[in-house]
Amino acid sequence: MARFTLPRDLYFGKGALEELKNLKGHKKAIIVSGGSSMEKFGFLQKTEQYLKEAGLEVEIFSGVEPDPSVETVIKGAEKMKEFQPDVIVSIGGGSPIDAAKAMWVFYEHPEKTFDDIKNPFTMPKLRNKAIFVAIPSTSGTATEVTAFSVITDYSQKIKYPLADFEITPDIAILDSDIPQTMPPKLVAHTGMDALTHAIEAYVASNRSSFSDALAKESISMIYDNLIDSYNGCEEARGEMHIAQCLAGMSFSNALLGISHSLAHKIGAQYGIPHGCCNAILLPHVIKFNSKTALNRYADIARMLGLQGGTEKQLVESLIESIDYFNVILDIPSTLGEAGVDEEKFNSTIDYIAENALLDPCTGSNPRETSVEDLKKVLESAFYGSPLNI
């Protein structure tokens, strides 16, 4: 038996944020936000206003940092315990939404510790005190529809992807006005993150007919819209906001692979944005996984109309198309070009590979892997050298 889980309600399109006015039957809402950009462009204020129009008392917890820490999560949970909301609303990029998901757990279950929930599918039952509403401002993480939350332990320099269907939001609001505020670099990184989500979901060991359909539609939309979105096209940005959500629906159920396992550890160790890590890693991971998933990657290439008379040629065309995206989007082609010092790389490669092997995403990778395999993928991604494994 398999399972497929999504939010109960998803509102999308221009002005979708106004749906908050209809959130009746609740008393208190806490808004969790990164703060700066959502406040600068007025979306944080609109969120507060619409909730108040629905008759709710509102409290704001802002200032969630990029790559939210365990400490921020605990601080936010304490705020929730004081305020006792029955609605948690998070608006912003992946970081504040991920942080709010983890805060939700500790708000409802103050007896739990981070160690109690960091392993996959170990969450206690939620919705005893509050429902969760997610409003993404970026077009990549899709955390508004997923069972995942990535929290960083800075003392260990490790990102933990928390995973459990309990933290799938109840309501997702995709207002296409919000991603119009993204700067081009953020469009590039989040767009490539979304593409990695969709491609990894399509080849993941837990894939299904449901996840496949969503992944393929997402990939097609991303190929049609990412570059135009990067260049500021309003319509393309709206389409990318939908495409990344479709990818999220797919990977939340099919799961992911070693692009994400490695990106979680690289990002924490070197401070490279998550989407940038995935963009650099994806061609090398496709090459590695093609030994067991050649036909699945070839399916993607055929759907996109890429050139190739054989499955191997089609996969090479897919890799070349991703390299092309990285060039157009001004993303470094290697970890070395991204600023990682060679001496530091050599001193941390074992630590990264060992922890990536333990990452929850590794278990659903289509090809079995080892620490030595991951080190070879990392070396290929650092130097841009051929991968022969």
RODO-2510 file (C-alpha; in nm, 4 decimals, decimal comma):
residues 389
     n   res          X          Y          Z
     1     m     0,0000     0,0000     0,0000
     2     a     0,1176     0,3546    -0,0771
     3     r     0,0102     0,6998     0,0374
     4     f    -0,0298     1,0359    -0,1370
     5     t    -0,0813     1,3462     0,0793
     6     l    -0,1508     1,7098    -0,0110
     7     p    -0,2891     2,0163     0,1717
     8     r    -0,6657     2,0147     0,2031
     9     d    -0,7033     2,3493     0,0227
    10     l    -0,4818     2,5346    -0,2235
    11     y    -0,5650     2,8857    -0,3438
    12     f    -0,3703     3,0339    -0,6350
    13     g    -0,3550     3,3265    -0,8741
    14     k    -0,3340     3,7047    -0,8482
    15     g    -0,4642     3,8373    -0,5197
    16     a    -0,5083     3,4900    -0,3672
    17     l    -0,3832     3,6284    -0,0350
    18     e    -0,7297     3,7766     0,0191
    19     e    -0,8593     3,4267     0,0897
    20     l    -0,7349     3,4834     0,4463
    21     k    -1,0424     3,7012     0,4967
    22     n    -1,2502     3,3838     0,4853
    23     l    -1,0605     3,2088     0,7649
    24     k    -1,3602     3,2110     0,9975
    25     g    -1,4167     3,0171     1,3148
    26     h    -1,0747     3,0786     1,4667
    27     k    -0,9629     3,3130     1,7422
    28     k    -0,5900     3,3784     1,7255
    29     a    -0,3309     3,3685     1,4469
    30     i     0,0447     3,3986     1,4730
    31     i     0,2306     3,5058     1,1589
    32     v     0,5828     3,3671     1,1159
    33     s     0,7949     3,5592     0,8652
    34     g     1,1488     3,6307     0,7590
    35     g     1,0382     3,9915     0,7762
    36     s     1,2330     4,2247     0,5508
    37     s     1,1117     4,1686     0,1931
    38     m     0,7535     4,0751     0,2840
    39     e     0,7335     4,3859     0,5030
    40     k     0,9057     4,6049     0,2429
    41     f     0,6534     4,5139    -0,0277
    42     g     0,3517     4,5268     0,2056
    43     f     0,2570     4,1583     0,1995
    44     l     0,3185     4,1059     0,5697
    45     q     0,0890     4,3988     0,6484
    46     k    -0,1786     4,2643     0,4091
    47     t    -0,1604     3,9235     0,5756
    48     e    -0,2144     4,0807     0,9168
    49     q    -0,4960     4,3007     0,7854
    50     y    -0,6850     4,0145     0,6171
    51     l    -0,6604     3,7965     0,9283
    52     k    -0,7971     4,0792     1,1408
    53     e    -1,0815     4,1260     0,8917
    54     a    -1,1634     3,7586     0,9509
    55     g    -1,1990     3,8424     1,3202
    56     l    -0,8719     3,6977     1,4496
    57     e    -0,6355     3,8455     1,7068
    58     v    -0,2916     3,8568     1,5442
    59     e     0,0657     3,8285     1,6723
    60     i     0,3791     3,8458     1,4526
    61     f     0,7033     3,6509     1,4927
    62     s     0,9479     3,7869     1,2343
    63     g     1,3186     3,7800     1,1644
    64     v     1,3575     3,4106     1,0796
    65     e     1,7025     3,3817     0,9250
    66     p     1,7916     3,2048     0,5990
    67     d     1,8582     2,8391     0,6843
    68     p     1,6705     2,8621     1,0163
    69     s     1,8438     2,7344     1,3274
    70     v     1,7272     2,5019     1,6014
    71     e     1,7514     2,8022     1,8376
    72     t     1,5123     3,0118     1,6250
    73     v     1,2656     2,7236     1,6171
    74     i     1,2678     2,6925     1,9958
    75     k     1,2310     3,0695     2,0353
    76     g     0,9299     3,0752     1,8021
    77     a     0,7696     2,7803     1,9779
    78     e     0,8002     2,9666     2,3092
    79     k     0,6239     3,2663     2,1522
    80     m     0,3440     3,0373     2,0389
    81     k     0,3083     2,8872     2,3862
    82     e     0,2654     3,2376     2,5279
    83     f     0,0122     3,3517     2,2646
    84     q    -0,1778     3,0199     2,2184
    85     p    -0,2826     3,0602     1,8531
    86     d    -0,5245     2,8252     1,6843
    87     v    -0,3909     2,9258     1,3406
    88     i    -0,0245     2,9408     1,2395
    89     v     0,0365     3,1432     0,9224
    90     s     0,3817     3,1564     0,7671
    91     i     0,4682     3,3879     0,4796
    92     g     0,8008     3,4146     0,3015
    93     g     1,0581     3,1890     0,1433
    94     g     1,1302     2,8326     0,2413
    95     s     1,3118     2,9336     0,5587
    96     p     1,0270     3,0933     0,7582
    97     i     0,7789     2,8279     0,6460
    98     d     1,0181     2,5464     0,7379
    99     a     1,0892     2,7132     1,0724
   100     a     0,7183     2,7579     1,1443
   101     k     0,6523     2,3893     1,0739
   102     a     0,9093     2,2882     1,3360
   103     m     0,7796     2,5527     1,5805
   104     w     0,4326     2,4016     1,5346
   105     v     0,5589     2,0632     1,6550
   106     f     0,7150     2,2047     1,9734
   107     y     0,4151     2,4302     2,0379
   108     e     0,1801     2,1343     2,0358
   109     h     0,4273     1,8971     2,2042
   110     p     0,6535     2,0967     2,4404
   111     e     0,7802     1,7709     2,5916
   112     k     0,9604     1,6837     2,2677
   113     t     1,3228     1,7706     2,1862
   114     f     1,4824     1,8248     1,8460
   115     d     1,6486     1,4825     1,8728
   116     d     1,3021     1,3275     1,9118
   117     i     1,1842     1,4478     1,5694
   118     k     1,4952     1,4718     1,3496
   119     n     1,4605     1,1177     1,2136
   120     p     1,2090     1,0690     0,9288
   121     f     0,8459     1,0053     1,0224
   122     t     0,8872     1,0405     1,3978
   123     m     0,6519     1,3390     1,4447
   124     p     0,3707     1,3225     1,7015
   125     k     0,0119     1,3971     1,5964
   126     l    -0,0504     1,7656     1,5241
   127     r    -0,3620     1,9845     1,4859
   128     n    -0,4520     1,9461     1,8516
   129     k    -0,4074     2,3208     1,8991
   130     a    -0,3663     2,4829     1,5569
   131     i    -0,3939     2,4496     1,1809
   132     f    -0,1155     2,5623     0,9477
   133     v    -0,1373     2,8056     0,6538
   134     a     0,1651     2,8488     0,4236
   135     i     0,2156     3,1410     0,1847
   136     p     0,5350     3,1116    -0,0247
   137     s     0,7146     3,4192    -0,1559
   138     t     0,9679     3,2294    -0,3683
   139     s     0,9239     2,9749    -0,6464
   140     g     1,1393     2,6791    -0,5491
   141     t     1,1127     2,5053    -0,2142
   142     a     0,7403     2,4185    -0,2393
   143     t     0,7390     2,3750     0,1367
   144     e     0,3807     2,5031     0,1293
   145     v     0,2684     2,1601     0,0054
   146     t     0,5340     1,9241     0,1389
   147     a     0,5943     1,6997     0,4367
   148     f     0,9437     1,8445     0,4814
   149     s     1,1188     2,1130     0,6849
   150     v     1,4936     2,1814     0,6741
   151     i     1,6459     2,3052     0,9996
   152     t     2,0165     2,3775     1,0576
   153     d     2,2236     2,2762     1,3585
   154     y     2,5003     2,5351     1,3305
   155     s     2,7033     2,3767     1,6111
   156     q     2,7475     2,0676     1,3922
   157     k     2,7199     2,2467     1,0566
   158     i     2,4494     2,0042     0,9469
   159     k     2,1117     2,0638     0,7861
   160     y     1,8433     1,8228     0,9025
   161     p     1,5543     1,7572     0,6622
   162     l     1,2653     1,6808     0,8946
   163     a     1,0113     1,4583     0,7218
   164     d     0,6601     1,3615     0,8228
   165     f     0,3151     1,3970     0,6655
   166     e     0,1997     1,5565     0,9918
   167     i     0,3752     1,8825     0,8930
   168     t     0,2108     1,9061     0,5511
   169     p     0,0240     2,2411     0,5667
   170     d    -0,3539     2,2464     0,5843
   171     i    -0,3872     2,5443     0,3496
   172     a    -0,1471     2,6724     0,0834
   173     i    -0,1909     3,0149    -0,0766
   174     l     0,0040     3,0840    -0,3967
   175     d    -0,0491     3,4513    -0,4715
   176     s     0,1272     3,5196    -0,8022
   177     d     0,1732     3,8862    -0,7090
   178     i     0,4249     3,7919    -0,4380
   179     p     0,7054     3,6262    -0,6460
   180     q     0,7186     3,9342    -0,8715
   181     t     0,9364     4,0881    -0,5970
   182     m     1,2167     3,8312    -0,6276
   183     p     1,5580     3,9511    -0,7512
   184     p     1,6988     3,7611    -1,0530
   185     k     1,9562     3,5610    -0,8555
   186     l     1,6846     3,4292    -0,6255
   187     v     1,4714     3,3414    -0,9297
   188     a     1,7659     3,1448    -1,0692
   189     h     1,8447     2,9526    -0,7510
   190     t     1,4860     2,8725    -0,6573
   191     g     1,4002     2,7780    -1,0149
   192     m     1,6841     2,5266    -1,0330
   193     d     1,5840     2,3921    -0,6930
   194     a     1,2341     2,3313    -0,8305
   195     l     1,3744     2,1593    -1,1393
   196     t     1,5884     1,9343    -0,9186
   197     h     1,2828     1,8498    -0,7083
   198     a     1,0842     1,7446    -1,0140
   199     i     1,3628     1,5435    -1,1795
   200     e     1,4591     1,3670    -0,8568
   201     a     1,0950     1,2846    -0,7839
   202     y     1,0514     1,1334    -1,1307
   203     v     1,3370     0,8870    -1,0776
   204     a     1,2945     0,8322    -0,7002
   205     s     1,2342     0,4819    -0,5707
   206     n     0,9043     0,5853    -0,4068
   207     r     0,7559     0,7348    -0,7253
   208     s     0,4036     0,6547    -0,8404
   209     s     0,1703     0,7367    -1,1286
   210     f     0,0401     1,0300    -0,9217
   211     s     0,3841     1,1776    -0,8568
   212     d     0,5046     1,1093    -1,2127
   213     a     0,2279     1,3170    -1,3689
   214     l     0,3003     1,6124    -1,1424
   215     a     0,6765     1,5876    -1,1920
   216     k     0,6534     1,5807    -1,5713
   217     e     0,4139     1,8752    -1,5862
   218     s     0,6418     2,0704    -1,3533
   219     i     0,9523     1,9969    -1,5621
   220     s     0,7730     2,1029    -1,8804
   221     m     0,6533     2,4292    -1,7234
   222     i     0,9982     2,5067    -1,5819
   223     y     1,1667     2,4550    -1,9199
   224     d     0,9092     2,6857    -2,0782
   225     n     0,9220     2,9614    -1,8158
   226     l     1,2402     2,9712    -1,6057
   227     i     1,4528     3,1893    -1,8329
   228     d     1,1666     3,4321    -1,9032
   229     s     1,0980     3,4446    -1,5288
   230     y     1,4660     3,5231    -1,4674
   231     n     1,4384     3,8071    -1,7197
   232     g     1,1421     3,9571    -1,5306
   233     c     0,8391     3,8381    -1,7293
   234     e     0,5366     3,8707    -1,4996
   235     e     0,3402     3,5876    -1,6605
   236     a     0,6385     3,3510    -1,6496
   237     r     0,6879     3,4245    -1,2798
   238     g     0,3281     3,3288    -1,2147
   239     e     0,3757     3,0050    -1,4087
   240     m     0,6952     2,9242    -1,2176
   241     h     0,5076     2,9721    -0,8897
   242     i     0,2656     2,6983    -1,0013
   243     a     0,5385     2,4753    -1,1486
   244     q     0,7437     2,4673    -0,8296
   245     c     0,4301     2,3767    -0,6337
   246     l     0,3590     2,0843    -0,8667
   247     a     0,7170     1,9672    -0,8122
   248     g     0,6608     1,9911    -0,4379
   249     m     0,3445     1,7819    -0,4544
   250     s     0,5433     1,5217    -0,6456
   251     f     0,8552     1,5014    -0,4298
   252     s     0,6685     1,5247    -0,0996
   253     n     0,5265     1,1837    -0,1886
   254     a     0,7858     1,0289    -0,4211
   255     l     1,0751     1,1669    -0,2127
   256     l     1,4115     1,2846    -0,3503
   257     g     1,7689     1,1679    -0,4058
   258     i     2,1366     1,2404    -0,3502
   259     s     2,1361     1,5856    -0,5120
   260     h     1,9459     1,6962    -0,2039
   261     s     2,1390     1,4740     0,0366
   262     l     2,4613     1,6413    -0,0748
   263     a     2,3126     1,9908    -0,1089
   264     h     2,1910     1,9831     0,2526
   265     k     2,5431     1,9099     0,3763
   266     i     2,7277     2,1364     0,1307
   267     g     2,5020     2,4312     0,2071
   268     a     2,5575     2,4013     0,5808
   269     q     2,9323     2,3525     0,5450
   270     y     3,0159     2,6177     0,2844
   271     g     2,7258     2,8627     0,3027
   272     i     2,6227     2,8151    -0,0621
   273     p     2,2488     2,8757    -0,1288
   274     h     2,0537     2,5515    -0,1503
   275     g     1,9244     2,6039    -0,5038
   276     c     2,2730     2,6911    -0,6268
   277     c     2,4070     2,3678    -0,4731
   278     n     2,1409     2,1642    -0,6511
   279     a     2,2057     2,3365    -0,9839
   280     i     2,5761     2,2491    -0,9627
   281     l     2,5183     1,8924    -0,8447
   282     l     2,2287     1,7881    -1,0685
   283     p     2,4246     1,7090    -1,3896
   284     h     2,6737     1,4962    -1,1947
   285     v     2,4001     1,3142    -1,0044
   286     i     2,2122     1,2368    -1,3267
   287     k     2,5347     1,0923    -1,4666
   288     f     2,5788     0,8782    -1,1533
   289     n     2,2168     0,7595    -1,1417
   290     s     2,1909     0,6911    -1,5147
   291     k     2,3362     0,3438    -1,4604
   292     t     2,0056     0,2409    -1,3032
   293     a     1,7616     0,5121    -1,4135
   294     l     1,8669     0,5691    -1,7761
   295     n     1,5179     0,5061    -1,9126
   296     r     1,3534     0,7478    -1,6672
   297     y     1,5902     1,0341    -1,7526
   298     a     1,5477     0,9509    -2,1231
   299     d     1,1691     0,9810    -2,0757
   300     i     1,2193     1,3369    -1,9514
   301     a     1,4425     1,4217    -2,2471
   302     r     1,1889     1,2821    -2,4966
   303     m     0,9074     1,4786    -2,3351
   304     l     1,1133     1,7966    -2,3705
   305     g     1,1937     1,7235    -2,7373
   306     l     1,5675     1,6980    -2,6757
   307     q     1,7916     1,5347    -2,9338
   308     g     1,9137     1,1756    -2,9153
   309     g     1,8802     0,8502    -3,1050
   310     t     1,9464     0,6316    -2,8012
   311     e     1,8577     0,6568    -2,4333
   312     k     2,2208     0,7361    -2,3505
   313     q     2,2248     1,0197    -2,6068
   314     l     1,8961     1,1548    -2,4705
   315     v     2,0353     1,1624    -2,1160
   316     e     2,3465     1,3441    -2,2383
   317     s     2,1155     1,6012    -2,4005
   318     l     1,9289     1,6407    -2,0712
   319     i     2,2558     1,7046    -1,8869
   320     e     2,3609     1,9563    -2,1530
   321     s     2,0283     2,1384    -2,1201
   322     i     2,0810     2,1761    -1,7443
   323     d     2,4348     2,3037    -1,8044
   324     y     2,2826     2,5564    -2,0464
   325     f     2,0348     2,6744    -1,7826
   326     n     2,3217     2,7277    -1,5373
   327     v     2,5115     2,9386    -1,7909
   328     i     2,2103     3,1559    -1,8789
   329     l     2,1165     3,1939    -1,5105
   330     d     2,4731     3,2904    -1,4146
   331     i     2,5142     2,9955    -1,1779
   332     p     2,8691     2,8632    -1,1223
   333     s     2,9396     2,5364    -1,3003
   334     t     3,1442     2,3876    -1,0136
   335     l     3,1749     2,4120    -0,6368
   336     g     3,5213     2,5561    -0,6918
   337     e     3,3771     2,8365    -0,9047
   338     a     3,1164     2,8933    -0,6314
   339     g     3,3972     2,9947    -0,3985
   340     v     3,4708     2,6767    -0,2044
   341     d     3,8393     2,6728    -0,1076
   342     e     4,0177     2,3590    -0,2288
   343     e     4,1964     2,3008     0,1015
   344     k     3,8692     2,3288     0,2930
   345     f     3,6984     2,1025     0,0414
   346     n     3,9605     1,8321     0,0874
   347     s     3,9405     1,8603     0,4662
   348     t     3,5607     1,8290     0,4745
   349     i     3,4766     1,5922     0,1885
   350     d     3,4709     1,2831     0,4126
   351     y     3,2452     1,4537     0,6689
   352     i     3,0045     1,5737     0,3990
   353     a     2,9882     1,2346     0,2256
   354     e     2,9407     1,0431     0,5508
   355     n     2,6556     1,2683     0,6644
   356     a     2,4978     1,2806     0,3175
   357     l     2,4776     0,9018     0,3194
   358     l     2,2685     0,9289     0,6389
   359     d     2,0387     1,1976     0,4928
   360     p     1,6752     1,0830     0,4519
   361     c     1,6859     1,1683     0,0800
   362     t     1,9536     0,9065     0,0140
   363     g     1,7164     0,6196     0,0845
   364     s     1,4947     0,7060    -0,2134
   365     n     1,7780     0,7646    -0,4612
   366     p     1,7315     0,5291    -0,7596
   367     r     2,0866     0,3922    -0,7365
   368     e     2,2391     0,2489    -0,4208
   369     t     2,5305     0,4581    -0,3052
   370     s     2,8205     0,4567    -0,0611
   371     v     3,0449     0,7119     0,1039
   372     e     3,3043     0,6508    -0,1676
   373     d     3,0452     0,7031    -0,4422
   374     l     2,9344     1,0319    -0,2851
   375     k     3,2943     1,1484    -0,2583
   376     k     3,3408     1,0856    -0,6307
   377     v     3,0255     1,2836    -0,7115
   378     l     3,1518     1,5663    -0,4885
   379     e     3,4939     1,5669    -0,6563
   380     s     3,3301     1,5771    -0,9984
   381     a     3,1136     1,8692    -0,8868
   382     f     3,4105     2,0531    -0,7334
   383     y     3,6533     2,0185    -1,0229
   384     g     3,4121     1,9720    -1,3132
   385     s     3,5883     1,6464    -1,3950
   386     p     3,4293     1,3443    -1,5683
   387     l     3,2411     1,1020    -1,3460
   388     n     3,3184     0,7392    -1,4184
   389     i     3,1332     0,5254    -1,1657
***
